[in-house]
């Protein structure tokens, strides 16, 4: 996923269908400097992780 689209999804009030390695996730924040995003699996905010934008897929 490109950085601009990830930022649009992260700032949108509408939930987008995004997965990371097949797991539905929520994008919390996109790193402006790098190509990473802070995400967590839906319903599991305690499992926050930093991942590469290339591992995110919009369905």
C-alpha positions as a Markdown table, in Angstrom:
| # | Residue | x | y | z |
|---|---|---|---|---|
| 1 | Unk | 0.0 | 0.0 | 0.0 |
| 2 | Unk | 1.3 | 3.5 | -0.8 |
| 3 | Unk | 1.9 | 6.0 | 2.0 |
| 4 | Unk | -0.8 | 8.5 | 0.8 |
| 5 | Unk | -3.5 | 5.9 | 0.8 |
| 6 | Unk | -2.5 | 4.6 | 4.2 |
| 7 | Unk | -2.7 | 8.1 | 5.6 |
| 8 | Unk | -6.1 | 8.6 | 4.0 |
| 9 | Unk | -7.4 | 5.4 | 5.7 |
| 10 | Unk | -5.8 | 6.3 | 9.0 |
| 11 | Unk | -7.5 | 9.7 | 9.1 |
| 12 | Unk | -10.8 | 8.7 | 7.8 |
| 13 | Unk | -13.8 | 8.1 | 10.2 |
| 14 | Unk | -15.0 | 5.3 | 7.8 |
| 15 | Unk | -13.5 | 1.9 | 8.5 |
| 16 | Unk | -11.6 | 0.5 | 5.6 |
| 17 | Unk | -11.1 | -3.2 | 4.9 |
| 18 | Unk | -7.3 | -3.5 | 5.4 |
| 19 | Unk | -5.3 | -6.6 | 6.2 |
| 20 | Unk | -1.7 | -7.4 | 7.2 |
| 21 | Unk | -0.7 | -11.0 | 6.4 |
| 22 | Unk | -4.3 | -11.9 | 6.0 |
| 23 | Unk | -5.4 | -10.5 | 9.4 |
| 24 | Unk | -7.9 | -7.6 | 9.4 |
| 25 | Unk | -6.2 | -4.6 | 11.0 |
| 26 | Unk | -6.7 | -1.0 | 12.1 |
| 27 | Unk | -4.2 | 1.6 | 11.0 |
| 28 | Unk | -3.4 | 3.9 | 14.0 |
| 29 | Unk | -0.6 | 6.1 | 12.5 |
| 30 | Unk | 1.5 | 6.3 | 9.4 |
| 31 | Unk | 5.2 | 7.3 | 9.8 |
| 32 | Unk | 5.9 | 10.4 | 7.7 |
| 33 | Unk | 9.6 | 9.7 | 7.6 |
| 34 | Unk | 9.7 | 6.0 | 6.8 |
| 35 | Unk | 7.5 | 3.5 | 5.0 |
| 36 | Unk | 5.9 | 2.0 | 8.1 |
| 37 | Unk | 2.6 | 2.2 | 10.0 |
| 38 | Unk | 1.5 | 1.5 | 13.5 |
| 39 | Unk | -1.3 | -1.0 | 13.4 |
| 40 | Unk | -3.2 | -3.5 | 15.5 |
| 41 | Unk | -5.5 | -6.5 | 14.7 |
| 42 | Unk | -9.2 | -5.5 | 14.9 |
| 43 | Unk | -10.5 | -6.0 | 18.5 |
| 44 | Unk | -6.9 | -6.3 | 19.9 |
| 45 | Unk | -5.5 | -2.8 | 20.5 |
| 46 | Unk | -3.1 | -4.3 | 23.0 |
| 47 | Unk | -1.3 | -6.1 | 20.1 |
| 48 | Unk | 0.0 | -2.9 | 18.5 |
| 49 | Unk | 2.9 | -3.3 | 16.1 |
| 50 | Unk | 5.0 | -1.3 | 13.6 |
| 51 | Unk | 4.9 | -2.8 | 10.1 |
| 52 | Unk | 6.1 | -2.0 | 6.6 |
| 53 | Unk | 3.5 | -0.3 | 4.4 |
| 54 | Unk | 4.2 | -3.0 | 1.8 |
| 55 | Unk | 2.7 | -5.6 | 4.1 |
| 56 | Unk | -0.7 | -3.9 | 4.1 |
| 57 | Unk | -3.4 | -4.8 | 1.6 |
| 58 | Unk | -6.7 | -3.0 | 1.0 |
| 59 | Unk | -9.5 | -5.5 | 0.2 |
